[in-house]
Amino acid sequence: MGREDYAKAYKAGKKDYQARMLRGEKPTLAVLDDIMPEKGHYHEIPLGTVQVPIDRIVGTKTVGRSNSFAGNFMPILRDSSEFASKWARLSDSQRDEGIREPIKAYEYMNKFYVEEGNKRVSVMKYFGAVSIPGNVIRIVPQRSQDKENRIYYEFMDFYQAAPINYIWFSREGSFIKLQKAVGKEPGEEWTKDELLRFSALYTRFGIQYKAEGGDKLTITQGDAFLAFITLHGYDAVD
C-alpha cells in the first residue's frame, strides 16, 4: 500500500512541479535560510511542542532536502530511490498507527519551515491531515514599517492571549478586531474551551469557504471569517 501511495504522491508532485515551472516560480520547497534576516536582526523564541497547521508548512530550514519535494511537499524522487522506500514505510505507519513523533520546525512570519521530519510532513499532507505536532522555534525579525512585519507583530500580541497559529490576515488591525468580535477585551486570555470552540467553528467555516471557491480569492480565509462574524455575529457560525 505504501508503494501505491508513493506513486500517487509522486504524480501529484510532478504535476505541481511542472505547473510552477510554467508560471516561472521556484518548483521546489522554499528554504528558510535563503530568506531569514541577517544575524543580529532577529531573535529566537522556543515555543515548545505545538500543533503545526499543515497548510502553513511551506518549506525546509536548509537547502538539503528542498529538492526532494515539489512546492506542495509531494515527493519528486524516483520510486526506485531509498527516499521512496522510506516515504512508503512512513505511509504504511500512518495507515496502521498514525505518525506521532513531533517534527522540528522554525516559524517565521507565521509560516513554518521543517528542519527534521520533511517526509513525515509530506506523508501527512498526502493523507490530508490538518496539523502535525512539532517542536517549534519562532524567528522574530526586528520591527520595521513593512506591512507584513506590522501584521506579524500584531499576530504575536494576539498569540499571547490566544495561542492560535492557523489564522492569518492581510490587513492591519485584524487580530485586534478578531479579539473584539469573539467578545474578548484587548489582551484578555482565552480559556481552553474558547480555543476549542473557535477551532471547531473556524474549521467548519473553512470547509464551506473552500467549497464555494474561496481559495481562488485574493483575501485569506481569516479575512473572510472575520468579515462574516463582524457582519453576522460570532454565534452565527454555529
VENZI-V7221 format. One record per pair of residues at least 24 apart in sequence whose C-alpha atoms are under 10 Angstrom apart, sorted by the first residue. I is the first residue (numbers start at 1). J is the second residue. Records with the same first field share a line. If there is no record, write none. Layout:
BEGIN
I=J  J
END
This chain:
BEGIN
1=88  89  91  92  95
2=84  85  86  87  88  89  90  91  92  93  94  95
3=79  84  85  86  87  88  89  91  92
4=79  88  91
5=87  88  91  92  123  126  127
6=74  75  76  77  78  79  84  85  86  87  88  89  91  123  126
7=75  76  78  79  84  88
8=74  75  126
9=73  74  75  76  87  122  123  125  126  127
10=69  70  74  75  76  77  78  79  84
11=74  75  76
12=70  72  73  74  75  76  126
13=68  69  70  71  72  73  74  75  76  77
14=69  70  71  72  74  75  76  77
15=70  72  74  76
16=69  70  71  72  73  74  76
17=69  70  71  72  74  75  76
18=70
20=70  71  72
25=71
26=70  71
27=66  67  69  70  71  72
28=59  65  66  67  68  69  70  71  72  73  74  75  76
29=58  59  60  61  63  65  66  67  68  69  70  71  72  73  74  113
30=57  58  59  60  61  62  63  66  67  70  71  113
31=58  59  60  61  62  63  64  65  66  113  114
32=58  59  60  61  62  63  106  107  108  111  112  113  114  115
33=60  61  62  63  113
34=61  62  63
35=108
36=61  108  139  140  141
37=139  140  141  142
38=141
40=141  142
41=140  141  142  143
42=138  139  140  141  142  143
43=138  139  140  141  142
44=106  107  108  137  138  139  140  141
45=106  107  136  137  138  139  140
46=106  107  135  136  137  138  139
47=106  107  134  135  136  137  138
48=104  134  135  136  137  138
49=102  103  104  133  134  135  136  137
50=102  131  132  133  134  135  136  163  164  165
51=102  130  131  132  133  134  135  136  164  165  166
52=102  103  105  107  111  112  130  131  132  133  134  135  136  164  165  166
53=111  112  129  130  131  132  133  134  164  165  166  167
54=112  121  122  124  125  128  129  130  131  132  133  166
55=111  112  125  128  129  130  131  166
56=107  110  111  112  113  130  131  165  166  167  168
57=105  106  107  110  111  112  113  114  118  121  125  131  132
58=111  112  113  114
59=105  106  111  112  113  114  115  118
60=105  106  112  113  114  115  116  117  118
61=104  105  106  107  112  113  114  115  116  118
62=113  114  115
63=115
64=115
65=114  115  116  118  119
66=114  118
68=118  119
69=118  119  122
72=122  125  126
73=118  119  121  122  123  124  125  126
74=119  121  122  123  125  126
75=119  122  123  126
83=119
84=119
86=119
87=118  119  120  122  123
88=119  123
89=123
90=119  120  122  123  124
91=119  120  122  123  124  126  127
92=123
93=123
94=120  123  124  127
95=127
98=124
99=123  124  132  133
100=132  133  134
101=132  133  134  135
102=132  133  134  135  136
103=132  133  134  135  136
104=133  134  135  136  137
105=133  134  135  136  137  138
106=134  135  136  137  138  139
107=136  137  138  139  140  165
108=137  138  139  140  141  152
109=138  139  140  141  148  149  151  152  153  155  156
110=138  139  152  155  156  165  166  167  168
111=138  165  166  168
112=136  137  138
113=137
130=166  203
131=166
147=171  172
148=172
151=175
157=186  187
158=186  187  188  189
159=187  189
160=187  188  189  190
161=186  187  188  189  190  191
162=187  188  189  190  191  192  194  195
163=189  190  195
164=195  198  199
166=199  202  222
167=199  202  220  221  222  223  225
168=219  220  221  222  223
169=219  220  221  222  223  224  225  226
170=218  219  220  221  222  223
171=219  220  223
174=222  223  226  227
175=222  226
177=226  227  230
178=222  223  225  226  227  229  230  234
180=230
181=226  227  229  230  231  233  234
182=226  229  230  233  234  235
183=233  234
197=238
198=234  237
200=237  238
201=225  234  235  236  237  238
202=226  237
204=237  238
205=237  238
END
